[in-house]
Amino acid sequence: MKMIRKALASPGLMLAFSSVARSFGFVFPVPLFYIYGSAAESTLWLAIGSIVSLQNLFFLGLPQVLVRTLSTADVARDKAPEAGALAAREQALQDACQFIRLIFSGVSLLQFIGLATLGTWVLLRPFGQLANPADGIAAWVVIVLFSPARVFTLRQLTFLNGMGDLATPRLVDALAWSLGGTSAALALWLSGSMLVMTLAVCLPSLVAIPILRSRAAHHGWNRFTARFEWQRVRSIAVEIWRPTWRSGLGTLLSTGARQGTGLLFIQVGSPAAASAYLLAQNVITVCMILSAAPVQAKLHLMTRAYVKGERQLQATLLRSTIAESLWVASSLCVTVGLGFIPALFLLGESAAFVSPQMWAAMSMALLLQRYGAVHLQSYSVSNHIIWHWLDGTTGMVNVCFSMIFLPSLGLWAIVLGNLVSIAFFYCWIPAVYSHRLLCMTWPKDDAAAWWRPAAFSLVSLCVCIWVIPIAVSMPP
């Protein structure tokens, strides 16, 4: 029980649990489509999952900026606890919370319009490939109508994260989405309807909303947002917009390119090939979310260390975060490569997933991306944002490579486009900036954090590429 309580109180573990649970509802029912449904239904459901994950692009990386803003304001209490400093802290938190309330309301409206228009247009071809298009369309309508609730939940989680309350709110969110994923699989098994399955995914998360609202009120949300002062909100909006548009533009161009190429493939590829790739992309997304949890859990600590001028502490946090993030990513990718893929070979369902070689390439891209991302987050606490041109360049190289080689290489063009763009741009540039900020030397000062998970991944993925396909094809 002591270990369980410790795990439930761990911000990193609960953030990982919450993040993977949000993808759980879109990945867990997929095997049932191959048993009771069709590749077309699987393609549509996974495409919907990809579009839902793209919802975060509407925030332009704002939640991370707001977490840093709230953490910085809260540091004032520790540095100067006298009455004047506390009053200034209260005002800073009030301004930030009023801005959060305003901006999340606007994003909610934009998301709803974007999903109803552009999202529907992207899904027209998958709708037409269904045996019962009306069922798929009704399921999509539920997703669109539910989008404001997702925004409201993220607003409360962002505020609580900035206030240092991370574990319990994420646990509540994770339990709701886990229940939704399990209910979705059960609903598909019993009814065979995508509409019923979608309702089962969405409804449990509504229960989490009043719980998170009550916890936010405990930390002063209602007090901070009681009175709206437009002039002060406008002032903080200008201050926050500077780092936000840069990080947001970069996220839009890089993540948008990565997810967008998958949605592009469903317009030209067969339902079976598209379903296999989208499933692999969703698994990579889950791996990315889980491996990003150590970064999100320590983001407010990095911010505090930077504000207090504790560079050695920030460097220590950076190294530990790199190691944790890479070990999580490598362990997950290797588990899929040495466990899930061989199981599909043995069951005669290897076409349901990408080839071992393609999975290895996608895994290596993820590991390189995580290394660069940790350095990027660490450097961004300085409020000098390089995301716009870094992610922008990465995304443009990815899209250009994919478009040029798609006719000749097919799906491999999309996979290699992502790997090449990350390896040549996203991986090493943030490391240069981060090392300069913390007066570190590459590779000496962070090699101990990355070489072990890198070596483990390289050896294991080589086994996945060459040994596993031979072993599972041998007669007993």
C-alpha positions as a Markdown table, in Angstrom:
| # | Residue | x | y | z |
|---|---|---|---|---|
| 1 | Met | 0.0 | 0.0 | 0.0 |
| 2 | Lys | 2.9 | 2.3 | 0.7 |
| 3 | Met | 4.3 | 1.8 | -2.8 |
| 4 | Ile | 0.9 | 2.3 | -4.3 |
| 5 | Arg | 0.4 | 5.6 | -2.4 |
| 6 | Lys | 3.9 | 6.7 | -3.5 |
| 7 | Ala | 3.1 | 5.9 | -7.1 |
| 8 | Leu | -0.2 | 7.8 | -7.0 |
| 9 | Ala | 1.5 | 10.8 | -5.5 |
| 10 | Ser | 4.2 | 10.8 | -8.2 |
| 11 | Pro | 3.7 | 13.7 | -10.7 |
| 12 | Gly | 5.7 | 11.9 | -13.4 |
| 13 | Leu | 3.8 | 8.6 | -13.2 |
| 14 | Met | 0.4 | 10.2 | -13.0 |
| 15 | Leu | 1.2 | 12.5 | -15.9 |
| 16 | Ala | 2.2 | 9.5 | -17.9 |
| 17 | Phe | -0.9 | 7.6 | -16.8 |
| 18 | Ser | -3.1 | 10.5 | -17.8 |
| 19 | Ser | -1.4 | 11.0 | -21.1 |
| 20 | Val | -1.5 | 7.4 | -22.2 |
| 21 | Ala | -5.1 | 7.1 | -21.0 |
| 22 | Arg | -6.2 | 9.8 | -23.4 |
| 23 | Ser | -4.9 | 7.8 | -26.3 |
| 24 | Phe | -6.2 | 4.6 | -24.8 |
| 25 | Gly | -9.7 | 5.1 | -26.1 |
| 26 | Phe | -8.6 | 5.4 | -29.6 |
| 27 | Val | -6.1 | 2.5 | -29.6 |
| 28 | Phe | -7.6 | -0.1 | -27.3 |
| 29 | Pro | -10.7 | -0.9 | -29.5 |
| 30 | Val | -8.6 | -1.3 | -32.7 |
| 31 | Pro | -8.0 | -5.1 | -32.5 |
| 32 | Leu | -11.8 | -5.6 | -32.3 |
| 33 | Phe | -12.2 | -3.9 | -35.7 |
| 34 | Tyr | -10.1 | -6.7 | -37.2 |
| 35 | Ile | -12.4 | -9.3 | -35.5 |
| 36 | Tyr | -15.8 | -7.7 | -35.8 |
| 37 | Gly | -15.3 | -4.9 | -38.3 |
| 38 | Ser | -13.2 | -4.0 | -41.3 |
| 39 | Ala | -9.9 | -2.2 | -42.1 |
| 40 | Ala | -12.0 | 0.8 | -43.3 |
| 41 | Glu | -13.6 | 1.2 | -39.9 |
| 42 | Ser | -10.2 | 0.9 | -38.2 |
| 43 | Thr | -8.8 | 3.5 | -40.6 |
| 44 | Leu | -11.6 | 5.9 | -39.8 |
| 45 | Trp | -11.2 | 5.5 | -36.0 |
| 46 | Leu | -7.5 | 5.9 | -36.1 |
| 47 | Ala | -7.8 | 8.9 | -38.4 |
| 48 | Ile | -10.3 | 10.4 | -35.8 |
| 49 | Gly | -7.7 | 9.8 | -33.1 |
| 50 | Ser | -5.0 | 11.6 | -35.2 |
| 51 | Ile | -7.3 | 14.6 | -35.7 |
| 52 | Val | -8.2 | 14.7 | -32.0 |
| 53 | Ser | -4.5 | 14.8 | -31.2 |
| 54 | Leu | -4.1 | 17.7 | -33.6 |
| 55 | Gln | -6.5 | 19.7 | -31.5 |
| 56 | Asn | -3.6 | 20.7 | -29.3 |
| 57 | Leu | -2.1 | 22.6 | -32.2 |
| 58 | Phe | -4.8 | 25.2 | -31.7 |
| 59 | Phe | -3.2 | 26.1 | -28.4 |
| 60 | Leu | 0.1 | 27.0 | -30.1 |
| 61 | Gly | 2.1 | 25.5 | -27.2 |
| 62 | Leu | 0.3 | 27.9 | -24.8 |
| 63 | Pro | -0.2 | 25.4 | -21.9 |
| 64 | Gln | 3.5 | 25.0 | -21.4 |
| 65 | Val | 4.0 | 28.8 | -21.5 |
| 66 | Leu | 1.2 | 29.3 | -19.0 |
| 67 | Val | 2.6 | 26.7 | -16.7 |
| 68 | Arg | 5.9 | 28.5 | -16.7 |
| 69 | Thr | 4.1 | 31.9 | -16.1 |
| 70 | Leu | 2.1 | 30.6 | -13.2 |
| 71 | Ser | 5.2 | 28.9 | -11.7 |
| 72 | Thr | 7.2 | 32.1 | -12.0 |
| 73 | Ala | 4.5 | 34.1 | -10.3 |
| 74 | Asp | 4.3 | 31.5 | -7.5 |
| 75 | Val | 8.1 | 31.7 | -6.9 |
| 76 | Ala | 7.6 | 35.2 | -5.5 |
| 77 | Arg | 6.1 | 33.7 | -2.4 |
| 78 | Asp | 9.2 | 31.8 | -1.7 |
| 79 | Lys | 11.7 | 34.6 | -2.5 |
| 80 | Ala | 9.9 | 37.4 | -0.7 |
| 81 | Pro | 7.1 | 36.4 | 1.6 |
| 82 | Glu | 6.4 | 40.0 | 2.9 |
| 83 | Ala | 3.0 | 41.5 | 2.3 |
| 84 | Gly | 3.9 | 43.6 | -0.7 |
| 85 | Ala | 5.4 | 40.7 | -2.6 |
| 86 | Leu | 2.5 | 38.5 | -1.8 |
| 87 | Ala | 0.1 | 41.1 | -3.1 |
| 88 | Ala | 2.1 | 41.3 | -6.3 |
| 89 | Arg | 2.0 | 37.5 | -6.6 |
| 90 | Glu | -1.7 | 37.5 | -6.1 |
| 91 | Gln | -2.1 | 40.2 | -8.9 |
| 92 | Ala | 0.2 | 38.2 | -11.2 |
| 93 | Leu | -1.7 | 35.0 | -10.7 |
| 94 | Gln | -5.0 | 36.9 | -11.2 |
| 95 | Asp | -3.8 | 38.3 | -14.5 |
| 96 | Ala | -2.6 | 35.0 | -15.7 |
| 97 | Cys | -5.8 | 33.2 | -14.7 |
| 98 | Gln | -8.0 | 35.8 | -16.4 |
| 99 | Phe | -5.9 | 35.4 | -19.5 |
| 100 | Ile | -6.2 | 31.6 | -19.3 |
| 101 | Arg | -10.0 | 31.8 | -19.0 |
| 102 | Leu | -10.2 | 34.1 | -22.0 |
| 103 | Ile | -7.9 | 32.3 | -24.3 |
| 104 | Phe | -9.2 | 28.8 | -23.6 |
| 105 | Ser | -12.7 | 30.0 | -24.4 |
| 106 | Gly | -11.5 | 31.4 | -27.7 |
| 107 | Val | -9.6 | 28.2 | -28.6 |
| 108 | Ser | -12.7 | 26.1 | -27.7 |
| 109 | Leu | -14.7 | 28.0 | -30.4 |
| 110 | Leu | -11.9 | 27.7 | -33.0 |
| 111 | Gln | -11.5 | 24.0 | -32.4 |
| 112 | Phe | -15.2 | 23.4 | -32.8 |
| 113 | Ile | -15.2 | 25.2 | -36.1 |
| 114 | Gly | -12.0 | 23.6 | -37.3 |
| 115 | Leu | -13.2 | 20.1 | -36.5 |
| 116 | Ala | -16.6 | 20.7 | -38.1 |
| 117 | Thr | -15.1 | 22.0 | -41.3 |
| 118 | Leu | -11.6 | 20.9 | -42.1 |
| 119 | Gly | -11.8 | 17.8 | -40.0 |
| 120 | Thr | -14.9 | 16.6 | -41.8 |
| 121 | Trp | -13.3 | 17.3 | -45.1 |
| 122 | Val | -10.3 | 15.1 | -44.3 |
| 123 | Leu | -12.6 | 12.2 | -43.3 |
| 124 | Leu | -14.8 | 12.3 | -46.4 |
| 125 | Arg | -12.9 | 9.5 | -48.1 |
| 126 | Pro | -12.9 | 7.2 | -45.0 |
| 127 | Phe | -16.6 | 7.8 | -44.6 |
| 128 | Gly | -17.2 | 6.7 | -48.1 |
| 129 | Gln | -15.3 | 3.4 | -47.6 |
| 130 | Leu | -17.6 | 2.3 | -44.7 |
| 131 | Ala | -20.3 | -0.3 | -45.1 |
| 132 | Asn | -22.5 | 2.0 | -42.9 |
| 133 | Pro | -21.3 | 5.6 | -43.5 |
| 134 | Ala | -24.1 | 7.0 | -41.3 |
| 135 | Asp | -22.8 | 5.3 | -38.2 |
| 136 | Gly | -19.3 | 6.7 | -38.8 |
| 137 | Ile | -20.6 | 10.2 | -39.5 |
| 138 | Ala | -22.7 | 10.1 | -36.3 |
| 139 | Ala | -19.6 | 9.1 | -34.3 |
| 140 | Trp | -17.7 | 12.0 | -35.7 |
| 141 | Val | -20.5 | 14.4 | -34.8 |
| 142 | Val | -20.2 | 13.3 | -31.2 |
| 143 | Ile | -16.4 | 13.9 | -31.2 |
| 144 | Val | -17.0 | 17.4 | -32.6 |
| 145 | Leu | -19.7 | 18.2 | -30.0 |
| 146 | Phe | -17.5 | 16.9 | -27.2 |
| 147 | Ser | -14.4 | 19.0 | -28.1 |
| 148 | Pro | -15.3 | 21.9 | -25.8 |
| 149 | Ala | -15.3 | 19.6 | -22.8 |
| 150 | Arg | -11.7 | 18.5 | -23.7 |
| 151 | Val | -10.7 | 22.1 | -23.7 |
| 152 | Phe | -12.3 | 22.8 | -20.4 |
| 153 | Thr | -10.5 | 19.9 | -18.8 |
| 154 | Leu | -7.1 | 21.0 | -20.2 |
| 155 | Arg | -7.7 | 24.5 | -18.8 |
| 156 | Gln | -8.1 | 23.2 | -15.3 |
| 157 | Leu | -5.2 | 20.8 | -15.7 |
| 158 | Thr | -3.0 | 23.6 | -16.9 |
| 159 | Phe | -3.8 | 25.8 | -14.0 |
| 160 | Leu | -3.3 | 23.1 | -11.4 |
| 161 | Asn | 0.0 | 22.1 | -13.0 |
| 162 | Gly | 1.2 | 25.7 | -12.8 |
| 163 | Met | 0.3 | 25.8 | -9.2 |
| 164 | Gly | 2.3 | 22.6 | -8.5 |
| 165 | Asp | -0.7 | 20.3 | -8.1 |
| 166 | Leu | -0.1 | 17.7 | -10.7 |
| 167 | Ala | -0.4 | 14.1 | -9.4 |
| 168 | Thr | -4.0 | 14.0 | -8.2 |
| 169 | Pro | -5.7 | 15.9 | -11.0 |
| 170 | Arg | -3.9 | 13.8 | -13.6 |
| 171 | Leu | -5.0 | 10.6 | -11.7 |
| 172 | Val | -8.6 | 11.7 | -11.9 |
| 173 | Asp | -8.2 | 12.5 | -15.7 |
| 174 | Ala | -6.5 | 9.2 | -16.3 |
| 175 | Leu | -9.1 | 7.1 | -14.5 |
| 176 | Ala | -11.9 | 8.8 | -16.5 |
| 177 | Trp | -10.2 | 8.1 | -19.8 |
| 178 | Ser | -9.2 | 4.6 | -18.9 |
| 179 | Leu | -12.8 | 3.9 | -18.1 |
| 180 | Gly | -13.8 | 5.4 | -21.4 |
| 181 | Gly | -11.4 | 3.2 | -23.4 |
| 182 | Thr | -12.5 | 0.1 | -21.6 |
| 183 | Ser | -16.2 | 1.0 | -22.1 |
| 184 | Ala | -15.5 | 1.8 | -25.8 |
| 185 | Ala | -14.1 | -1.7 | -26.4 |
| 186 | Leu | -17.0 | -3.3 | -24.6 |
| 187 | Ala | -19.5 | -1.1 | -26.5 |
| 188 | Leu | -18.0 | -2.1 | -29.8 |
| 189 | Trp | -18.1 | -5.8 | -28.9 |
| 190 | Leu | -21.7 | -5.7 | -27.8 |
| 191 | Ser | -23.2 | -3.3 | -30.4 |
| 192 | Gly | -20.8 | -3.2 | -33.3 |
| 193 | Ser | -21.6 | 0.5 | -33.6 |
| 194 | Met | -19.0 | 3.3 | -33.9 |
| 195 | Leu | -21.6 | 5.7 | -32.5 |
| 196 | Val | -22.2 | 3.7 | -29.3 |
| 197 | Met | -18.4 | 3.2 | -29.0 |
| 198 | Thr | -17.7 | 7.0 | -29.3 |
| 199 | Leu | -20.4 | 7.8 | -26.6 |
| 200 | Ala | -18.7 | 5.2 | -24.3 |
| 201 | Val | -15.3 | 6.9 | -24.8 |
| 202 | Cys | -16.5 | 10.5 | -24.1 |
| 203 | Leu | -19.1 | 10.2 | -21.3 |
| 204 | Pro | -16.8 | 9.0 | -18.4 |
| 205 | Ser | -14.5 | 12.0 | -18.9 |
| 206 | Leu | -17.4 | 14.3 | -18.1 |
| 207 | Val | -17.4 | 13.0 | -14.6 |
| 208 | Ala | -13.9 | 14.3 | -14.1 |
| 209 | Ile | -14.9 | 17.9 | -14.9 |
| 210 | Pro | -16.6 | 18.8 | -11.5 |
| 211 | Ile | -13.8 | 17.1 | -9.6 |
| 212 | Leu | -11.2 | 19.2 | -11.4 |
| 213 | Arg | -13.3 | 22.3 | -11.0 |
| 214 | Ser | -13.5 | 21.8 | -7.2 |
| 215 | Arg | -9.8 | 21.2 | -6.9 |
| 216 | Ala | -9.0 | 24.3 | -9.0 |
| 217 | Ala | -11.3 | 26.3 | -6.7 |
| 218 | His | -9.3 | 25.1 | -3.7 |
| 219 | His | -6.2 | 26.6 | -5.3 |
| 220 | Gly | -7.9 | 30.0 | -5.8 |
| 221 | Trp | -9.2 | 29.7 | -9.4 |
| 222 | Asn | -12.6 | 31.3 | -8.5 |
| 223 | Arg | -10.9 | 34.1 | -6.6 |
| 224 | Phe | -8.4 | 34.8 | -9.4 |
| 225 | Thr | -11.1 | 34.9 | -12.1 |
| 226 | Ala | -13.8 | 36.7 | -10.1 |
| 227 | Arg | -13.3 | 40.1 | -11.8 |
| 228 | Phe | -12.2 | 40.6 | -15.4 |
| 229 | Glu | -10.0 | 43.6 | -16.0 |
| 230 | Trp | -9.5 | 44.0 | -19.7 |
| 231 | Gln | -6.5 | 46.3 | -19.6 |
| 232 | Arg | -4.5 | 44.0 | -17.3 |
| 233 | Val | -5.4 | 41.0 | -19.4 |
| 234 | Arg | -4.4 | 42.8 | -22.5 |
| 235 | Ser | -1.0 | 43.6 | -20.9 |
| 236 | Ile | -0.2 | 40.1 | -19.9 |
| 237 | Ala | -1.5 | 38.8 | -23.3 |
| 238 | Val | 1.2 | 40.9 | -25.1 |
| 239 | Glu | 3.8 | 39.5 | -22.7 |
| 240 | Ile | 2.7 | 35.9 | -23.1 |
| 241 | Trp | 2.2 | 36.2 | -26.9 |
| 242 | Arg | 5.9 | 36.7 | -27.6 |
| 243 | Pro | 7.0 | 33.2 | -26.5 |
| 244 | Thr | 3.7 | 31.6 | -27.5 |
| 245 | Trp | 3.6 | 32.5 | -31.2 |
| 246 | Arg | 7.1 | 31.2 | -31.7 |
| 247 | Ser | 6.6 | 27.9 | -29.9 |
| 248 | Gly | 3.1 | 27.6 | -31.3 |
| 249 | Leu | 4.2 | 28.2 | -34.9 |
| 250 | Gly | 7.0 | 25.6 | -34.5 |
| 251 | Thr | 4.6 | 23.0 | -33.0 |
| 252 | Leu | 2.1 | 23.7 | -35.8 |
| 253 | Leu | 4.7 | 23.1 | -38.5 |
| 254 | Ser | 6.5 | 20.1 | -36.9 |
| 255 | Thr | 3.7 | 18.1 | -35.2 |
| 256 | Gly | 1.2 | 19.2 | -37.8 |
| 257 | Ala | 3.5 | 17.9 | -40.5 |
| 258 | Arg | 4.1 | 14.6 | -38.7 |
| 259 | Gln | 0.4 | 14.0 | -38.1 |
| 260 | Gly | -0.7 | 15.6 | -41.3 |
| 261 | Thr | 1.4 | 13.3 | -43.5 |
| 262 | Gly | -0.5 | 10.3 | -42.0 |
| 263 | Leu | -3.8 | 12.0 | -42.8 |
| 264 | Leu | -2.5 | 12.7 | -46.3 |
| 265 | Phe | -1.8 | 9.0 | -46.8 |
| 266 | Ile | -5.3 | 8.0 | -46.1 |
| 267 | Gln | -6.3 | 10.0 | -49.1 |
| 268 | Val | -4.1 | 8.0 | -51.5 |
| 269 | Gly | -3.3 | 4.7 | -49.8 |
| 270 | Ser | -5.4 | 1.6 | -49.4 |
| 271 | Pro | -7.5 | 1.2 | -46.3 |
| 272 | Ala | -5.3 | -1.7 | -45.0 |
| 273 | Ala | -2.0 | 0.1 | -45.5 |
| 274 | Ala | -3.5 | 3.3 | -44.1 |
| 275 | Ser | -4.8 | 1.5 | -41.0 |
| 276 | Ala | -1.5 | -0.2 | -40.4 |
| 277 | Tyr | 0.4 | 3.1 | -40.6 |
| 278 | Leu | -2.1 | 5.0 | -38.5 |
| 279 | Leu | -2.0 | 2.3 | -35.8 |
| 280 | Ala | 1.8 | 2.5 | -35.8 |
| 281 | Gln | 1.6 | 6.3 | -35.7 |
| 282 | Asn | -0.8 | 6.2 | -32.8 |
| 283 | Val | 1.5 | 3.8 | -30.9 |
| 284 | Ile | 4.4 | 6.2 | -31.5 |
| 285 | Thr | 2.2 | 9.0 | -30.2 |
| 286 | Val | 1.5 | 7.0 | -27.0 |
| 287 | Cys | 5.3 | 6.4 | -26.7 |
| 288 | Met | 6.0 | 10.0 | -27.2 |
| 289 | Ile | 3.4 | 11.1 | -24.6 |
| 290 | Leu | 4.7 | 8.7 | -22.0 |
| 291 | Ser | 8.3 | 9.7 | -22.6 |
| 292 | Ala | 7.4 | 13.3 | -22.4 |
| 293 | Ala | 5.9 | 12.9 | -19.0 |
| 294 | Pro | 9.2 | 13.3 | -17.1 |
| 295 | Val | 9.7 | 16.6 | -18.9 |
| 296 | Gln | 6.2 | 17.9 | -18.0 |
| 297 | Ala | 6.6 | 16.7 | -14.4 |
| 298 | Lys | 9.8 | 18.7 | -14.0 |
| 299 | Leu | 9.0 | 21.7 | -16.1 |
| 300 | His | 7.9 | 23.8 | -13.1 |
| 301 | Leu | 11.1 | 22.7 | -11.2 |
| 302 | Met | 13.3 | 23.8 | -14.1 |
| 303 | Thr | 11.5 | 27.1 | -14.2 |
| 304 | Arg | 12.0 | 27.7 | -10.5 |
| 305 | Ala | 15.7 | 26.7 | -10.8 |
| 306 | Tyr | 16.2 | 29.2 | -13.7 |
| 307 | Val | 14.4 | 32.0 | -11.9 |
| 308 | Lys | 16.5 | 31.5 | -8.8 |
| 309 | Gly | 19.7 | 31.4 | -10.8 |
| 310 | Glu | 20.5 | 27.8 | -9.8 |
| 311 | Arg | 22.1 | 26.6 | -13.0 |
| 312 | Gln | 23.7 | 23.6 | -11.5 |
| 313 | Leu | 20.4 | 22.3 | -10.3 |
| 314 | Gln | 18.8 | 23.0 | -13.7 |
| 315 | Ala | 21.6 | 21.0 | -15.4 |
| 316 | Thr | 21.1 | 18.1 | -13.0 |
| 317 | Leu | 17.4 | 18.2 | -13.7 |
| 318 | Leu | 18.1 | 18.3 | -17.4 |
| 319 | Arg | 20.4 | 15.2 | -17.3 |
| 320 | Ser | 18.0 | 13.2 | -15.2 |
| 321 | Thr | 15.1 | 14.1 | -17.5 |
| 322 | Ile | 17.0 | 13.1 | -20.6 |
| 323 | Ala | 17.8 | 9.7 | -19.1 |
| 324 | Glu | 14.2 | 9.1 | -17.9 |
| 325 | Ser | 12.6 | 10.3 | -21.2 |
| 326 | Leu | 14.9 | 8.2 | -23.4 |
| 327 | Trp | 14.6 | 5.0 | -21.2 |
| 328 | Val | 10.8 | 5.3 | -21.3 |
| 329 | Ala | 10.8 | 5.8 | -25.1 |
| 330 | Ser | 13.4 | 3.0 | -25.8 |
| 331 | Ser | 11.7 | 0.5 | -23.5 |
| 332 | Leu | 8.3 | 1.1 | -25.1 |
| 333 | Cys | 9.6 | 1.0 | -28.7 |
| 334 | Val | 11.6 | -2.2 | -28.0 |
| 335 | Thr | 8.6 | -3.8 | -26.3 |
| 336 | Val | 6.5 | -3.2 | -29.4 |
| 337 | Gly | 9.4 | -4.4 | -31.7 |
| 338 | Leu | 10.2 | -7.6 | -29.8 |
| 339 | Gly | 6.8 | -8.4 | -28.4 |
| 340 | Phe | 3.8 | -7.0 | -30.4 |
| 341 | Ile | 5.3 | -7.4 | -33.9 |
| 342 | Pro | 6.4 | -11.0 | -33.4 |
| 343 | Ala | 3.0 | -11.8 | -31.9 |
| 344 | Leu | 1.3 | -10.5 | -35.1 |
| 345 | Phe | 3.6 | -12.6 | -37.2 |
| 346 | Leu | 2.7 | -15.7 | -35.3 |
| 347 | Leu | -1.0 | -15.0 | -35.5 |
| 348 | Gly | -0.8 | -14.4 | -39.3 |
| 349 | Glu | -1.8 | -10.7 | -38.8 |
| 350 | Ser | 1.5 | -9.0 | -39.7 |
| 351 | Ala | -0.4 | -6.8 | -42.3 |
| 352 | Ala | -2.2 | -5.1 | -39.4 |
| 353 | Phe | 1.0 | -3.2 | -38.5 |
| 354 | Val | 4.0 | -1.8 | -40.2 |
| 355 | Ser | 7.0 | -3.9 | -41.0 |
| 356 | Pro | 9.8 | -4.4 | -38.4 |
| 357 | Gln | 12.1 | -2.3 | -40.6 |
| 358 | Met | 9.6 | 0.6 | -40.7 |
| 359 | Trp | 9.0 | 0.3 | -37.0 |
| 360 | Ala | 12.7 | 0.5 | -36.3 |
| 361 | Ala | 12.9 | 3.7 | -38.4 |
| 362 | Met | 10.0 | 5.3 | -36.6 |
| 363 | Ser | 11.5 | 4.3 | -33.2 |
| 364 | Met | 14.8 | 5.9 | -34.0 |
| 365 | Ala | 13.1 | 9.1 | -35.1 |
| 366 | Leu | 11.2 | 9.1 | -31.7 |
| 367 | Leu | 14.4 | 8.7 | -29.7 |
| 368 | Leu | 16.2 | 11.5 | -31.6 |
| 369 | Gln | 13.1 | 13.7 | -31.2 |
| 370 | Arg | 12.9 | 13.1 | -27.4 |
| 371 | Tyr | 16.6 | 14.1 | -26.9 |
| 372 | Gly | 16.1 | 17.3 | -28.8 |
| 373 | Ala | 12.7 | 18.0 | -27.1 |
| 374 | Val | 14.1 | 17.7 | -23.5 |
| 375 | His | 16.9 | 20.2 | -24.4 |
| 376 | Leu | 14.3 | 22.5 | -26.1 |
| 377 | Gln | 12.1 | 22.6 | -23.0 |
| 378 | Ser | 15.0 | 23.2 | -20.7 |
| 379 | Tyr | 16.2 | 26.1 | -22.8 |
| 380 | Ser | 12.7 | 27.6 | -23.2 |
| 381 | Val | 12.5 | 28.4 | -19.5 |
| 382 | Ser | 14.8 | 31.3 | -20.4 |
| 383 | Asn | 11.9 | 32.7 | -22.5 |
| 384 | His | 14.1 | 32.8 | -25.5 |
| 385 | Ile | 12.0 | 30.8 | -27.9 |
| 386 | Ile | 13.5 | 29.1 | -30.9 |
| 387 | Trp | 10.6 | 26.7 | -31.6 |
| 388 | His | 9.2 | 28.8 | -34.5 |
| 389 | Trp | 12.2 | 28.4 | -36.8 |
| 390 | Leu | 13.5 | 25.1 | -35.5 |
| 391 | Asp | 10.2 | 23.2 | -35.7 |
| 392 | Gly | 9.3 | 25.2 | -38.8 |
| 393 | Thr | 12.4 | 24.0 | -40.6 |
| 394 | Thr | 11.9 | 20.5 | -39.4 |
| 395 | Gly | 8.3 | 20.4 | -40.6 |
| 396 | Met | 9.1 | 21.9 | -44.0 |
| 397 | Val | 11.9 | 19.3 | -44.6 |
| 398 | Asn | 9.6 | 16.6 | -43.5 |
| 399 | Val | 6.7 | 17.6 | -45.8 |
| 400 | Cys | 9.0 | 18.4 | -48.8 |
| 401 | Phe | 10.8 | 15.0 | -48.5 |
| 402 | Ser | 7.5 | 13.1 | -48.2 |
| 403 | Met | 5.9 | 14.9 | -51.1 |
| 404 | Ile | 8.9 | 14.4 | -53.4 |
| 405 | Phe | 9.5 | 10.7 | -52.7 |
| 406 | Leu | 5.9 | 9.6 | -52.1 |
| 407 | Pro | 5.3 | 8.5 | -55.7 |
| 408 | Ser | 8.5 | 6.3 | -55.7 |
| 409 | Leu | 8.8 | 5.2 | -52.1 |
| 410 | Gly | 5.2 | 5.1 | -51.0 |
| 411 | Leu | 4.7 | 5.0 | -47.2 |
| 412 | Trp | 8.5 | 4.8 | -46.7 |
| 413 | Ala | 8.7 | 8.4 | -47.9 |
| 414 | Ile | 6.6 | 9.6 | -45.0 |
| 415 | Val | 8.6 | 7.6 | -42.5 |
| 416 | Leu | 12.0 | 8.6 | -43.8 |
| 417 | Gly | 10.9 | 12.2 | -44.2 |
| 418 | Asn | 10.2 | 12.4 | -40.4 |
| 419 | Leu | 13.5 | 10.6 | -39.6 |
| 420 | Val | 15.7 | 12.8 | -41.8 |
| 421 | Ser | 14.1 | 16.1 | -40.7 |
| 422 | Ile | 14.6 | 15.2 | -37.0 |
| 423 | Ala | 18.1 | 13.8 | -37.4 |
| 424 | Phe | 19.4 | 16.8 | -39.3 |
| 425 | Phe | 17.6 | 19.7 | -37.5 |
| 426 | Tyr | 15.5 | 19.0 | -34.5 |
| 427 | Cys | 17.8 | 16.6 | -32.6 |
| 428 | Trp | 21.1 | 18.6 | -32.2 |
| 429 | Ile | 20.2 | 22.4 | -32.5 |
| 430 | Pro | 18.3 | 22.6 | -29.1 |
| 431 | Ala | 21.2 | 20.7 | -27.5 |
| 432 | Val | 23.6 | 23.5 | -28.6 |
| 433 | Tyr | 21.5 | 26.2 | -27.2 |
| 434 | Ser | 20.8 | 24.3 | -23.9 |
| 435 | His | 24.5 | 23.6 | -23.4 |
| 436 | Arg | 25.4 | 27.2 | -23.9 |
| 437 | Leu | 22.7 | 28.4 | -21.4 |
| 438 | Leu | 23.9 | 26.0 | -18.7 |
| 439 | Cys | 27.6 | 26.2 | -19.5 |
| 440 | Met | 27.8 | 22.5 | -20.4 |
| 441 | Thr | 30.1 | 20.7 | -22.8 |
| 442 | Trp | 28.8 | 18.3 | -25.4 |
| 443 | Pro | 28.9 | 15.3 | -25.3 |
| 444 | Lys | 30.8 | 15.0 | -22.0 |
| 445 | Asp | 28.2 | 16.6 | -19.8 |
| 446 | Asp | 25.1 | 14.7 | -20.9 |
| 447 | Ala | 26.6 | 11.6 | -22.6 |
| 448 | Ala | 25.9 | 9.5 | -19.4 |
| 449 | Ala | 22.3 | 10.3 | -19.7 |
| 450 | Trp | 21.7 | 9.2 | -23.3 |
| 451 | Trp | 24.3 | 6.6 | -24.4 |
| 452 | Arg | 22.9 | 3.6 | -22.5 |
| 453 | Pro | 19.3 | 3.9 | -23.7 |
| 454 | Ala | 20.6 | 4.7 | -27.2 |
| 455 | Ala | 22.8 | 1.5 | -27.2 |
| 456 | Phe | 20.0 | -0.6 | -25.8 |
| 457 | Ser | 17.6 | 0.6 | -28.5 |
| 458 | Leu | 20.1 | 0.1 | -31.3 |
| 459 | Val | 20.9 | -3.5 | -30.4 |
| 460 | Ser | 17.2 | -4.4 | -29.7 |
| 461 | Leu | 15.9 | -2.8 | -32.9 |
| 462 | Cys | 18.6 | -4.6 | -34.9 |
| 463 | Val | 17.2 | -7.9 | -33.5 |
| 464 | Cys | 13.7 | -6.7 | -34.4 |
| 465 | Ile | 14.8 | -6.0 | -38.0 |
| 466 | Trp | 16.8 | -9.1 | -38.8 |
| 467 | Val | 16.3 | -11.9 | -36.2 |
| 468 | Ile | 12.6 | -11.8 | -35.4 |
| 469 | Pro | 11.2 | -12.1 | -39.0 |
| 470 | Ile | 13.5 | -15.1 | -39.5 |
| 471 | Ala | 12.7 | -16.7 | -36.2 |
| 472 | Val | 8.9 | -16.5 | -36.5 |
| 473 | Ser | 8.9 | -17.9 | -40.0 |
| 474 | Met | 10.8 | -21.0 | -39.1 |
| 475 | Pro | 8.8 | -24.2 | -38.6 |
| 476 | Pro | 8.5 | -25.5 | -35.1 |
